[in-house]
Amino acid sequence: MIKILYVGDAGVLAGPIFFASPFIMEIKGLSVNVFGEPLIKAFEKDNEIKVTHMSSWDAYANFPKTLEEMKQYDIIILSDVEAETLFFYPEFYTPSEYGKKTITKPNRLKAIKQFVESGGSLIMAGSWFTFAGRHGQSGWRKTPVADVLPVEILPEDDRVETPEGAVIEVLKPDHPIMKGIPWDTCPPFLGYNKVILKDGAELLATIKSVDAKEPDPLIAVWEYGKGRVMAFTSDPCPHWGMNFMTWDYYSKFWIQAAKWLVKKI
């Protein structure tokens, strides 16, 4: 069994909102939407893969704190979740705890690096709050997690919005992650995070807007310590990946990625 911990790609939706007068406003509904559900279902089409999902607010309190706790999983996925979510703990913002004792907590980002070094696998997927992200606010660039990625994170807002569509070019069609997939039928992406390939990393596919001169990395992999890492710079689900997630070969791609990461193919 391949056990995956998938963090992010969820949101709280409020509404409808009613204005009864200039002074009265009420929210009549609240719901949690797991935007990553297509990816969860894609993985679980293979009965050898089990996904545990955490929203960012769940991960804030409940993400594994130590290497030993992380080792119950084979792969960690970070998508649309900023670094502060895992740097900080609820106890840091609980006034009732102030002054009662010295409060310190394990550095979960250092633990992720140790997880990969010791043989675990990591996927960072593109979004507004991974890599550099919206206004550079994701906070991942100077973290231990950035060290293990096969790509370099830019210091500024790295989003490339392509509402007209971004196309991909597969450079390594015979790589186990890419093999057996008719990539010429892949639908366009609506955006991605611009990154720089690190020396020693393997670039499997590039992405660019339809009128761009130079492509950027889309799928990059490498081995770090005893583990394997994949950077997927577009979104695995809405909104950048809303076309990709309905593609017939979406599940095949992600299942092959998971199996390669854990060295089963």
Buried (B, 14 or more C-beta within 10 A) or exposed (E): EBBBBBBBBBBEEEEEEEEEEEEEEEEEEEEEEBBBBBBBEBBBEBEEBBBEBBBBBEBBEEBBBBBEBBBEBBBBBBBBBBBBBBBEBEEEEEEEEEEEEEEEEEBBBBBBBBBBBEBBBBBBBBBBBBBBBEEBEBBBBEBBBBBBBBBBBBEEBBBBEBEEEBBBEBBBEEBBBBEEBEEEEBBBBBBBBBBEBBEEBBBBBBBBBEEEEEBBBBBBBBBBBEBBBBBBBBBBBBBBBBBBBEBEBBBBBBBBBBBBBBBEE
